[in-house]
Amino acid sequence: MPDELPFPEELDAWREGVVQALARKGGNGLDGGGDGAPEDTARALEVMDEHVSMLAFSVRQLFVSVCTLFDHVQKTDRALREYVHEVRGARKELSQARRALENASGRTPWPWLIAGALGGLLGGLALGLALGALL
């Protein structure tokens, strides 16, 4: 069985091999047409069995790949949900702190807002790099 998924050209070659084995000596002895020898039919069935085994192996590999991809998607989704939760909590805390400072000083604390925005950008960049490393 192959170690990797076959290319479409290989699948066409397998199909041609089966067709040629079945067509050898005028028939395969199974469909009533031609005088195919039993050994031709046996060989054709062996070839078909090999090809089905290879295709089944490829389908299994594809299934494993899809499951792995789905697992990565779930992990990324979970990480994004946690990040959104943290951002919402941080936004709420920042809003409360801003209101407290406004009430204390009577004006908007621009330096604090700029510092908070820069902190949010750096946190977003760090999360983006972490998620990029996961994928």
Buried (B, 14 or more C-beta within 10 A) or exposed (E): EEEEEBEEEBBEEBEEBBEEBBBBEEBBBEEEEBEBBEEBBEBBBEBBEBBEEBBEBBEEBEEEEEEEEEEEEEEEEEBEEEBEEEBEEBEEEBEEEBEEBEEEEEEEBEEBEEEBEEEBEEBEEEBEEEBEEEE
